[in-house]
Amino acid sequence: MTPTADIVDRYAGSGLIEVCLLPFGSYGARNAFFGPARTVRCHHDNALLKQIIAQPGDGGVVAVDGGSSLGTALCGDRVAAEAAANGWAGLLIAGAVRDVATLRTIDMGIFALGSNPWPPGKTGAGEIDLSIQLGDAEIGPGCWIYADEDGVLIAREELDLGRAEQ
């Protein structure tokens, strides 16, 4: 993957990219990932996230608006393992994760704001495939997410970087 710093150097001022200014930490085995975005808004409930990751990921990234809450974990080892098995490149969670030691062994990118061992609800509250706001960045249908240890970029479309293996 092209480093996000190089993407910024190339696309700054183009209007195609914006930086997601949230303090994400890396929890998966991969510290860099990219792909087309799917979005979910859910607060203390991960039923809709589980619904998305059960589908073929085709190298996509699920962006989760968890209200930046660390009150419950929206993703644990089983959710992440299923997402990786179904071909998702990454999870970008504005919320918490759990099972951190196991998450670090799962071959995908998992960025979150923190961890909490408390499990989420499973009522299905929330919405899928809508425009969400993570920090100052808007992520919606058609957007691409590029993430590494330098930060998270949201692009309005796939950037012409040459599709390197993730």
C-alpha positions, 0 to 999 in steps of 0.5 A: 500500500502507498503510505498515507503521507505519500498520498497526502503529498500527491493529493493535497489541495485536490479536494479528493482526500481528507484526514480523519482526525481521530486518535485511532490505534492499530489492533489487527495484524496489519498496520496498513489497509485500504479499500472501498468503504461500507458504513454502519452507525451503531452505539453499544450494539454490533448486530448491524456490524455483524450483518455487514461482515458476514457478506463477502468483503472483496477487500473493502473496509467497514467504517463504524460510527460508534459515537466514539464511545469506549463504553462497550466493545463493538468488535471482538475476536469472533467478529474480526475473524469472520471479517477476515475470513470473508475478505474484508481488508479492515475495520475502522471503528470509532469506538472500542474493541476487545480480545486485543491479544487475539485481534493482533493475530488476525490478518487484517487491519483493525483501527479503533479508539481503545479497548474495553472487555464489556460486550455490546448489545445485539438488538440491531439498533443503528443504520447501514450504508449511510454517510457518517462523520468520523472526526472531521471526515465524512465517509459515505457510499463511493468513498475509499479508506486508506489507513496506516500508522500515520493516519486515516485518509478518506477519498471521495473515489478510488485514488490512482495509486496502482493497486498494490497487494494489501 
